[in-house]
């Protein structure tokens, strides 16, 4: 059975709160969460607020997508990101798939790979 939803990146400049509202109003069941919106959301909300928003709007998370800036993190930064992704996934009703994407090249690092 096919499941339909909205991709949060399709509403690039809108906050995740708008993603919830639009997904619900259009009658879609699922929302694919664009990861950078989580960071903005957590500036003024908690992960518990995120769980409450899913319930309030009657929307289910499809997945967490485009987890960026993975490549050029030190061990502590990678651990911090892993913990946040895990916690967010758990809040999203028992866990959802997550997908990463490659970071842009950091030319400020002497050991950064050359452009191809």
N, CA, C and O atoms as CSV, one atom per row, in Angstrom:
chain,resi,resn,atom,element,x,y,z
A,1,UNK,N,N,0.836,-1.179,0.000
A,1,UNK,CA,C,0.000,0.000,0.000
A,1,UNK,C,C,0.885,1.248,0.000
A,1,UNK,O,O,1.802,1.368,0.813
A,2,UNK,N,N,0.605,2.157,-0.904
A,2,UNK,CA,C,1.384,3.378,-0.986
A,2,UNK,C,C,0.946,4.352,0.108
A,2,UNK,O,O,-0.239,4.481,0.414
A,3,UNK,N,N,1.939,5.033,0.689
A,3,UNK,CA,C,1.665,6.047,1.709
A,3,UNK,C,C,2.071,7.400,1.141
A,3,UNK,O,O,3.144,7.537,0.554
A,4,UNK,N,N,1.215,8.392,1.315
A,4,UNK,CA,C,1.464,9.713,0.751
A,4,UNK,C,C,1.822,10.710,1.846
A,4,UNK,O,O,1.309,10.651,2.964
A,5,UNK,N,N,2.705,11.614,1.495
A,5,UNK,CA,C,3.113,12.624,2.448
A,5,UNK,C,C,3.701,13.829,1.751
A,5,UNK,O,O,3.706,13.927,0.524
A,6,UNK,N,N,4.191,14.734,2.558
A,6,UNK,CA,C,4.800,15.980,2.065
A,6,UNK,C,C,6.282,15.961,2.440
A,6,UNK,O,O,6.653,15.523,3.529
A,7,UNK,N,N,7.109,16.436,1.535
A,7,UNK,CA,C,8.533,16.581,1.794
A,7,UNK,C,C,8.758,17.986,2.346
A,7,UNK,O,O,8.449,18.975,1.681
A,8,UNK,N,N,9.299,18.072,3.568
A,8,UNK,CA,C,9.519,19.366,4.201
A,8,UNK,C,C,10.410,20.297,3.402
A,8,UNK,O,O,10.292,21.517,3.518
A,9,UNK,N,N,11.296,19.744,2.595
A,9,UNK,CA,C,12.158,20.582,1.767
A,9,UNK,C,C,11.360,21.284,0.676
A,9,UNK,O,O,11.787,22.322,0.170
A,10,UNK,N,N,10.207,20.733,0.307
A,10,UNK,CA,C,9.402,21.380,-0.728
A,10,UNK,C,C,8.845,22.715,-0.254
A,10,UNK,O,O,8.407,23.537,-1.059
A,11,UNK,N,N,8.864,22.924,1.058
A,11,UNK,CA,C,8.466,24.216,1.635
A,11,UNK,C,C,9.705,24.814,2.304
A,11,UNK,O,O,9.718,25.107,3.500
A,12,UNK,N,N,10.729,24.981,1.495
A,12,UNK,CA,C,12.085,25.328,1.923
A,12,UNK,C,C,12.149,26.424,2.985
A,12,UNK,O,O,12.784,26.234,4.023
A,13,UNK,N,N,11.515,27.543,2.749
A,13,UNK,CA,C,11.652,28.688,3.651
A,13,UNK,C,C,10.641,28.686,4.795
A,13,UNK,O,O,10.724,29.519,5.697
A,14,UNK,N,N,9.715,27.781,4.763
A,14,UNK,CA,C,8.688,27.730,5.819
A,14,UNK,C,C,9.221,26.979,7.035
A,14,UNK,O,O,9.976,26.017,6.890
A,15,UNK,N,N,8.839,27.407,8.214
A,15,UNK,CA,C,9.253,26.679,9.415
A,15,UNK,C,C,8.514,25.343,9.502
A,15,UNK,O,O,7.486,25.154,8.852
A,16,UNK,N,N,9.035,24.433,10.294
A,16,UNK,CA,C,8.435,23.105,10.399
A,16,UNK,C,C,6.992,23.174,10.903
A,16,UNK,O,O,6.180,22.304,10.588
A,17,UNK,N,N,6.676,24.198,11.679
A,17,UNK,CA,C,5.296,24.358,12.142
A,17,UNK,C,C,4.341,24.495,10.948
A,17,UNK,O,O,3.232,23.961,10.968
A,18,UNK,N,N,4.782,25.212,9.916
A,18,UNK,CA,C,3.976,25.347,8.694
A,18,UNK,C,C,3.882,24.017,7.953
A,18,UNK,O,O,2.849,23.702,7.362
A,19,UNK,N,N,4.956,23.242,7.986
A,19,UNK,CA,C,4.935,21.924,7.351
A,19,UNK,C,C,3.842,21.054,7.979
A,19,UNK,O,O,3.085,20.381,7.279
A,20,UNK,N,N,3.776,21.083,9.309
A,20,UNK,CA,C,2.738,20.315,10.005
A,20,UNK,C,C,1.346,20.774,9.565
A,20,UNK,O,O,0.481,19.961,9.237
A,21,UNK,N,N,1.153,22.081,9.567
A,21,UNK,CA,C,-0.158,22.650,9.249
A,21,UNK,C,C,-0.592,22.308,7.827
A,21,UNK,O,O,-1.724,21.877,7.608
A,22,UNK,N,N,0.295,22.497,6.872
A,22,UNK,CA,C,-0.036,22.235,5.473
A,22,UNK,C,C,-0.280,20.741,5.249
A,22,UNK,O,O,-1.234,20.358,4.573
A,23,UNK,N,N,0.579,19.910,5.816
A,23,UNK,CA,C,0.418,18.459,5.670
A,23,UNK,C,C,-0.946,18.016,6.188
A,23,UNK,O,O,-1.637,17.226,5.546
A,24,UNK,N,N,-1.323,18.526,7.343
A,24,UNK,CA,C,-2.604,18.177,7.946
A,24,UNK,C,C,-3.784,18.715,7.130
A,24,UNK,O,O,-4.732,17.981,6.852
A,25,UNK,N,N,-3.725,19.990,6.749
A,25,UNK,CA,C,-4.833,20.613,6.007
A,25,UNK,C,C,-5.075,19.964,4.654
A,25,UNK,O,O,-6.214,19.885,4.195
A,26,UNK,N,N,-4.002,19.497,4.009
A,26,UNK,CA,C,-4.143,18.860,2.706
A,26,UNK,C,C,-4.529,17.386,2.817
A,26,UNK,O,O,-4.767,16.719,1.810
A,27,UNK,N,N,-4.587,16.895,4.039
A,27,UNK,CA,C,-5.026,15.523,4.259
A,27,UNK,C,C,-3.963,14.461,4.088
A,27,UNK,O,O,-4.276,13.274,3.990
A,28,UNK,N,N,-2.705,14.877,4.052
A,28,UNK,CA,C,-1.632,13.899,3.967
A,28,UNK,C,C,-1.372,13.314,5.352
A,28,UNK,O,O,-1.554,13.983,6.369
A,29,UNK,N,N,-0.951,12.075,5.370
A,29,UNK,CA,C,-0.715,11.380,6.632
A,29,UNK,C,C,0.739,11.525,7.099
A,29,UNK,O,O,1.011,11.480,8.299
A,30,UNK,N,N,1.667,11.698,6.159
A,30,UNK,CA,C,3.092,11.669,6.498
A,30,UNK,C,C,3.799,12.974,6.148
A,30,UNK,O,O,3.424,13.684,5.215
A,31,UNK,N,N,4.828,13.260,6.926
A,31,UNK,CA,C,5.695,14.413,6.695
A,31,UNK,C,C,7.137,13.945,6.724
A,31,UNK,O,O,7.598,13.365,7.707
A,32,UNK,N,N,7.844,14.206,5.632
A,32,UNK,CA,C,9.278,13.943,5.600
A,32,UNK,C,C,9.953,15.191,6.164
A,32,UNK,O,O,9.801,16.285,5.620
A,33,UNK,N,N,10.685,15.023,7.236
A,33,UNK,CA,C,11.258,16.165,7.940
A,33,UNK,C,C,12.627,16.498,7.373
A,33,UNK,O,O,13.527,15.659,7.370
A,34,UNK,N,N,12.779,17.724,6.894
A,34,UNK,CA,C,14.072,18.187,6.415
A,34,UNK,C,C,14.885,18.588,7.637
A,34,UNK,O,O,14.504,19.501,8.370
A,35,UNK,N,N,15.989,17.915,7.855
A,35,UNK,CA,C,16.777,18.027,9.076
A,35,UNK,C,C,17.126,19.460,9.493
A,35,UNK,O,O,16.994,19.766,10.679
A,36,UNK,N,N,17.558,20.352,8.607
A,36,UNK,CA,C,17.888,21.711,9.062
A,36,UNK,C,C,16.735,22.420,9.771
A,36,UNK,O,O,16.969,23.303,10.597
A,37,UNK,N,N,15.497,22.046,9.461
A,37,UNK,CA,C,14.366,22.669,10.148
A,37,UNK,C,C,14.297,22.254,11.615
A,37,UNK,O,O,13.768,22.993,12.445
A,38,UNK,N,N,14.827,21.079,11.936
A,38,UNK,CA,C,14.840,20.632,13.338
A,38,UNK,C,C,15.701,21.575,14.174
A,38,UNK,O,O,15.319,21.950,15.282
A,39,UNK,N,N,16.857,21.956,13.647
A,39,UNK,CA,C,17.737,22.872,14.371
A,39,UNK,C,C,17.065,24.200,14.662
A,39,UNK,O,O,17.177,24.739,15.763
A,40,UNK,N,N,16.364,24.724,13.664
A,40,UNK,CA,C,15.640,25.986,13.869
A,40,UNK,C,C,14.519,25.804,14.892
A,40,UNK,O,O,14.310,26.658,15.754
A,41,UNK,N,N,13.816,24.709,14.792
A,41,UNK,CA,C,12.699,24.420,15.706
A,41,UNK,C,C,13.190,24.324,17.155
A,41,UNK,O,O,12.541,24.826,18.072
A,42,UNK,N,N,14.332,23.680,17.349
A,42,UNK,CA,C,14.837,23.457,18.703
A,42,UNK,C,C,15.402,24.717,19.364
A,42,UNK,O,O,15.745,24.689,20.546
A,43,UNK,N,N,15.501,25.802,18.631
A,43,UNK,CA,C,15.929,27.063,19.240
A,43,UNK,C,C,14.868,27.597,20.199
A,43,UNK,O,O,15.185,28.285,21.169
A,44,UNK,N,N,13.595,27.271,19.916
A,44,UNK,CA,C,12.492,27.784,20.743
A,44,UNK,C,C,11.574,26.688,21.268
A,44,UNK,O,O,10.592,26.981,21.949
A,45,UNK,N,N,11.880,25.429,20.960
A,45,UNK,CA,C,11.035,24.309,21.351
A,45,UNK,C,C,11.900,23.166,21.876
A,45,UNK,O,O,13.128,23.216,21.819
A,46,UNK,N,N,11.239,22.152,22.380
A,46,UNK,CA,C,11.931,20.939,22.842
A,46,UNK,C,C,11.512,19.769,21.959
A,46,UNK,O,O,10.602,19.887,21.138
A,47,UNK,N,N,12.190,18.640,22.140
A,47,UNK,CA,C,11.785,17.441,21.422
A,47,UNK,C,C,10.400,16.975,21.875
A,47,UNK,O,O,9.661,16.374,21.095
A,48,UNK,N,N,10.052,17.250,23.122
A,48,UNK,CA,C,8.698,16.930,23.596
A,48,UNK,C,C,7.658,17.759,22.845
A,48,UNK,O,O,6.572,17.269,22.537
A,49,UNK,N,N,7.993,19.013,22.552
A,49,UNK,CA,C,7.094,19.859,21.745
A,49,UNK,C,C,6.911,19.256,20.350
A,49,UNK,O,O,5.813,19.282,19.794
A,50,UNK,N,N,7.986,18.720,19.798
A,50,UNK,CA,C,7.919,18.107,18.474
A,50,UNK,C,C,6.951,16.920,18.492
A,50,UNK,O,O,6.113,16.777,17.601
A,51,UNK,N,N,7.076,16.081,19.508
A,51,UNK,CA,C,6.167,14.935,19.638
A,51,UNK,C,C,4.719,15.406,19.766
A,51,UNK,O,O,3.812,14.820,19.175
A,52,UNK,N,N,4.515,16.464,20.538
A,52,UNK,CA,C,3.164,17.008,20.719
A,52,UNK,C,C,2.614,17.558,19.404
A,52,UNK,O,O,1.424,17.413,19.124
A,53,UNK,N,N,3.470,18.190,18.591
A,53,UNK,CA,C,3.013,18.722,17.299
A,53,UNK,C,C,2.581,17.602,16.357
A,53,UNK,O,O,1.588,17.745,15.643
A,54,UNK,N,N,3.309,16.494,16.347
A,54,UNK,CA,C,2.885,15.367,15.516
A,54,UNK,C,C,1.485,14.915,15.916
A,54,UNK,O,O,0.634,14.677,15.059
A,55,UNK,N,N,1.255,14.798,17.200
A,55,UNK,CA,C,-0.056,14.352,17.685
A,55,UNK,C,C,-1.130,15.395,17.402
A,55,UNK,O,O,-2.224,15.061,16.946
A,56,UNK,N,N,-0.815,16.656,17.673
A,56,UNK,CA,C,-1.800,17.727,17.496
A,56,UNK,C,C,-2.285,17.831,16.053
A,56,UNK,O,O,-3.470,18.050,15.802
A,57,UNK,N,N,-1.362,17.674,15.109
A,57,UNK,CA,C,-1.723,17.805,13.699
A,57,UNK,C,C,-2.140,16.474,13.063
A,57,UNK,O,O,-2.572,16.445,11.911
A,58,UNK,N,N,-2.010,15.379,13.809
A,58,UNK,CA,C,-2.395,14.076,13.267
A,58,UNK,C,C,-1.528,13.629,12.111
A,58,UNK,O,O,-1.998,12.969,11.184
A,59,UNK,N,N,-0.258,13.993,12.172
A,59,UNK,CA,C,0.700,13.698,11.114
A,59,UNK,C,C,1.732,12.703,11.652
A,59,UNK,O,O,2.109,12.750,12.823
A,60,UNK,N,N,2.179,11.805,10.774
A,60,UNK,CA,C,3.212,10.839,11.147
A,60,UNK,C,C,4.504,11.198,10.418
A,60,UNK,O,O,4.463,11.665,9.279
A,61,UNK,N,N,5.642,10.984,11.061
A,61,UNK,CA,C,6.910,11.256,10.381
A,61,UNK,C,C,7.240,10.157,9.379
A,61,UNK,O,O,7.149,8.971,9.695
A,62,UNK,N,N,7.621,10.555,8.177
A,62,UNK,CA,C,8.046,9.582,7.165
A,62,UNK,C,C,9.510,9.236,7.377
A,62,UNK,O,O,9.883,8.063,7.400
A,63,UNK,N,N,10.332,10.254,7.531
A,63,UNK,CA,C,11.745,10.076,7.821
A,63,UNK,C,C,12.389,11.429,8.106
A,63,UNK,O,O,11.786,12.481,7.898
A,64,UNK,N,N,13.615,11.374,8.581
A,64,UNK,CA,C,14.450,12.568,8.753
A,64,UNK,C,C,15.395,12.560,7.569
A,64,UNK,O,O,16.100,11.576,7.343
A,65,UNK,N,N,15.417,13.637,6.815
A,65,UNK,CA,C,16.219,13.622,5.601
A,65,UNK,C,C,17.221,14.772,5.557
A,65,UNK,O,O,17.029,15.819,6.174
A,66,UNK,N,N,18.267,14.546,4.825
A,66,UNK,CA,C,19.306,15.532,4.566
A,66,UNK,C,C,19.980,16.012,5.843
A,66,UNK,O,O,20.033,17.208,6.129
A,67,UNK,N,N,20.488,15.057,6.595
A,67,UNK,CA,C,21.267,15.401,7.782
A,67,UNK,C,C,22.643,15.822,7.279
A,67,UNK,O,O,23.433,14.997,6.821
A,68,UNK,N,N,22.907,17.093,7.371
A,68,UNK,CA,C,24.081,17.674,6.726
A,68,UNK,C,C,25.221,17.903,7.709
A,68,UNK,O,O,25.085,17.704,8.916
A,69,UNK,N,N,26.330,18.322,7.156
A,69,UNK,CA,C,27.529,18.658,7.933
A,69,UNK,C,C,28.004,17.484,8.791
A,69,UNK,O,O,28.365,17.654,9.955
A,70,UNK,N,N,27.995,16.308,8.199
A,70,UNK,CA,C,28.453,15.109,8.893
A,70,UNK,C,C,29.953,14.929,8.719
A,70,UNK,O,O,30.657,14.596,9.673
A,71,UNK,N,N,30.434,15.145,7.521
A,71,UNK,CA,C,31.802,14.797,7.165
A,71,UNK,C,C,32.865,15.553,7.951
A,71,UNK,O,O,33.824,14.940,8.421
A,72,UNK,N,N,32.724,16.843,8.104
A,72,UNK,CA,C,33.790,17.646,8.697
A,72,UNK,C,C,33.519,17.975,10.158
A,72,UNK,O,O,33.591,19.138,10.555
A,73,UNK,N,N,33.214,16.982,10.945
A,73,UNK,CA,C,33.010,17.150,12.391
A,73,UNK,C,C,34.093,16.372,13.121
A,73,UNK,O,O,34.551,15.327,12.660
A,74,UNK,N,N,34.490,16.900,14.263
A,74,UNK,CA,C,35.398,16.123,15.097
A,74,UNK,C,C,34.588,15.042,15.803
A,74,UNK,O,O,33.367,14.987,15.657
A,75,UNK,N,N,35.263,14.177,16.573
A,75,UNK,CA,C,34.566,13.059,17.221
A,75,UNK,C,C,33.451,13.543,18.143
A,75,UNK,O,O,32.366,12.961,18.156
A,76,UNK,N,N,33.700,14.586,18.904
A,76,UNK,CA,C,32.684,15.109,19.826
A,76,UNK,C,C,31.485,15.650,19.041
A,76,UNK,O,O,30.339,15.446,19.442
A,77,UNK,N,N,31.743,16.332,17.935
A,77,UNK,CA,C,30.673,16.870,17.104
A,77,UNK,C,C,29.837,15.772,16.464
A,77,UNK,O,O,28.613,15.879,16.378
A,78,UNK,N,N,30.516,14.704,16.011
A,78,UNK,CA,C,29.791,13.577,15.426
A,78,UNK,C,C,28.927,12.892,16.483
A,78,UNK,O,O,27.785,12.520,16.212
A,79,UNK,N,N,29.473,12.727,17.682
A,79,UNK,CA,C,28.724,12.088,18.774
A,79,UNK,C,C,27.500,12.928,19.135
A,79,UNK,O,O,26.413,12.386,19.337
A,80,UNK,N,N,27.669,14.239,19.216
A,80,UNK,CA,C,26.561,15.145,19.529
A,80,UNK,C,C,25.457,15.029,18.469
A,80,UNK,O,O,24.273,14.954,18.800
A,81,UNK,N,N,25.859,15.015,17.192
A,81,UNK,CA,C,24.890,14.896,16.103
A,81,UNK,C,C,24.177,13.546,16.158
A,81,UNK,O,O,22.958,13.481,15.998
A,82,UNK,N,N,24.931,12.470,16.384
A,82,UNK,CA,C,24.327,11.140,16.477
A,82,UNK,C,C,23.290,11.084,17.592
A,82,UNK,O,O,22.215,10.512,17.411
A,83,UNK,N,N,23.601,11.666,18.730
A,83,UNK,CA,C,22.669,11.661,19.857
A,83,UNK,C,C,21.399,12.445,19.529
A,83,UNK,O,O,20.294,11.997,19.838
A,84,UNK,N,N,21.552,13.605,18.907
A,84,UNK,CA,C,20.387,14.403,18.553
A,84,UNK,C,C,19.522,13.693,17.514
A,84,UNK,O,O,18.295,13.701,17.617
A,85,UNK,N,N,20.158,13.076,16.511
A,85,UNK,CA,C,19.407,12.333,15.497
A,85,UNK,C,C,18.661,11.178,16.157
A,85,UNK,O,O,17.486,10.954,15.869
A,86,UNK,N,N,19.334,10.447,17.037
A,86,UNK,CA,C,18.695,9.322,17.725
A,86,UNK,C,C,17.510,9.808,18.574
A,86,UNK,O,O,16.428,9.224,18.522
A,87,UNK,N,N,17.713,10.858,19.341
A,87,UNK,CA,C,16.643,11.381,20.189
A,87,UNK,C,C,15.463,11.859,19.347
A,87,UNK,O,O,14.307,11.594,19.678
A,88,UNK,N,N,15.759,12.560,18.267
A,88,UNK,CA,C,14.697,13.058,17.392
A,88,UNK,C,C,13.944,11.894,16.758
A,88,UNK,O,O,12.717,11.917,16.665
A,89,UNK,N,N,14.675,10.888,16.328
A,89,UNK,CA,C,14.049,9.711,15.733
A,89,UNK,C,C,13.136,9.010,16.736
A,89,UNK,O,O,12.047,8.565,16.374
A,90,UNK,N,N,13.565,8.910,17.980
A,90,UNK,CA,C,12.743,8.278,19.008
A,90,UNK,C,C,11.480,9.088,19.292
A,90,UNK,O,O,10.406,8.523,19.494
A,91,UNK,N,N,11.613,10.400,19.306
A,91,UNK,CA,C,10.462,11.268,19.534
A,91,UNK,C,C,9.447,11.097,18.408
A,91,UNK,O,O,8.238,11.166,18.631
A,92,UNK,N,N,9.945,10.877,17.217
A,92,UNK,CA,C,9.066,10.735,16.055
A,92,UNK,C,C,8.373,9.377,16.098
A,92,UNK,O,O,8.488,8.568,15.177
A,93,UNK,N,N,7.664,9.156,17.173
A,93,UNK,CA,C,6.797,8.001,17.349
A,93,UNK,C,C,7.523,6.677,17.210
A,93,UNK,O,O,7.140,5.829,16.404
A,94,UNK,N,N,8.565,6.507,17.993
A,94,UNK,CA,C,9.216,5.209,18.046
A,94,UNK,C,C,10.336,5.000,17.059
A,94,UNK,O,O,10.820,3.881,16.893
A,95,UNK,N,N,10.750,6.055,16.407
A,95,UNK,CA,C,11.887,5.936,15.507
A,95,UNK,C,C,11.472,5.961,14.051
A,95,UNK,O,O,10.487,5.335,13.661
A,96,UNK,N,N,12.226,6.682,13.262
A,96,UNK,CA,C,11.998,6.759,11.822
A,96,UNK,C,C,13.350,6.644,11.126
A,96,UNK,O,O,14.388,6.901,11.736
A,97,UNK,N,N,13.341,6.261,9.862
A,97,UNK,CA,C,14.611,6.210,9.131
A,97,UNK,C,C,15.233,7.601,9.032
A,97,UNK,O,O,14.528,8.610,9.017
A,98,UNK,N,N,16.527,7.640,8.968
A,98,UNK,CA,C,17.247,8.905,8.791
A,98,UNK,C,C,18.215,8.740,7.633
A,98,UNK,O,O,18.760,7.657,7.420
A,99,UNK,N,N,18.428,9.816,6.885
A,99,UNK,CA,C,19.372,9.767,5.785
A,99,UNK,C,C,20.283,10.975,5.844
A,99,UNK,O,O,19.849,12.074,6.190
A,100,UNK,N,N,21.521,10.774,5.513
A,100,UNK,CA,C,22.492,11.859,5.553
A,100,UNK,C,C,22.819,12.350,4.166
A,100,UNK,O,O,22.415,11.758,3.165
A,101,UNK,N,N,23.557,13.441,4.122
A,101,UNK,CA,C,24.049,13.929,2.843
A,101,UNK,C,C,25.444,14.479,3.069
A,101,UNK,O,O,25.799,14.875,4.179
A,102,UNK,N,N,26.225,14.496,2.006
A,102,UNK,CA,C,27.600,14.966,2.123
A,102,UNK,C,C,27.635,16.464,2.360
A,102,UNK,O,O,26.831,17.222,1.818
A,103,UNK,N,N,28.577,16.863,3.174
A,103,UNK,CA,C,28.747,18.282,3.456
A,103,UNK,C,C,29.475,18.950,2.298
A,103,UNK,O,O,30.151,18.297,1.502
A,104,UNK,N,N,29.319,20.256,2.226
A,104,UNK,CA,C,30.109,20.999,1.253
A,104,UNK,C,C,31.561,20.982,1.699
A,104,UNK,O,O,31.855,20.821,2.883
A,105,UNK,N,N,32.446,21.146,0.765
A,105,UNK,CA,C,33.863,21.130,1.088
A,105,UNK,C,C,34.217,22.289,1.992
A,105,UNK,O,O,33.780,23.417,1.765
A,106,UNK,N,N,35.001,22.018,3.006
A,106,UNK,CA,C,35.483,23.032,3.938
A,106,UNK,C,C,36.898,23.400,3.536
A,106,UNK,O,O,37.859,22.743,3.939
A,107,UNK,N,N,37.024,24.459,2.736
A,107,UNK,CA,C,38.339,24.848,2.220
A,107,UNK,C,C,39.251,25.438,3.286
A,107,UNK,O,O,40.441,25.628,3.035
A,108,UNK,N,N,38.728,25.727,4.453
A,108,UNK,CA,C,39.564,26.307,5.496
A,108,UNK,C,C,40.464,25.262,6.132
A,108,UNK,O,O,41.413,25.606,6.837
A,109,UNK,N,N,40.178,23.990,5.891
A,109,UNK,CA,C,40.989,22.917,6.470
A,109,UNK,C,C,42.104,22.548,5.508
A,109,UNK,O,O,41.874,22.364,4.313
A,110,UNK,N,N,43.297,22.443,6.034
A,110,UNK,CA,C,44.440,22.096,5.186
A,110,UNK,C,C,44.310,20.688,4.628
A,110,UNK,O,O,44.828,20.399,3.549
A,111,UNK,N,N,43.623,19.808,5.351
A,111,UNK,CA,C,43.509,18.427,4.896
A,111,UNK,C,C,42.223,18.170,4.115
A,111,UNK,O,O,41.886,17.016,3.855
A,112,UNK,N,N,41.497,19.231,3.736
A,112,UNK,CA,C,40.265,19.069,2.972
A,112,UNK,C,C,40.594,18.532,1.595
A,112,UNK,O,O,41.574,18.959,0.986
A,113,UNK,N,N,39.785,17.592,1.087
A,113,UNK,CA,C,40.063,17.057,-0.249
A,113,UNK,C,C,39.892,18.108,-1.334
A,113,UNK,O,O,39.087,19.029,-1.198
A,114,UNK,N,N,40.639,17.968,-2.385
A,114,UNK,CA,C,40.565,18.924,-3.496
A,114,UNK,C,C,39.282,18.710,-4.278
A,114,UNK,O,O,38.714,17.618,-4.265
A,115,UNK,N,N,38.821,19.760,-4.962
A,115,UNK,CA,C,37.649,19.624,-5.817
A,115,UNK,C,C,37.935,18.614,-6.917
A,115,UNK,O,O,39.067,18.466,-7.378
A,116,UNK,N,N,36.890,17.933,-7.319
A,116,UNK,CA,C,37.053,16.952,-8.392
A,116,UNK,C,C,36.458,17.463,-9.659
A,116,UNK,O,O,36.497,16.777,-10.681
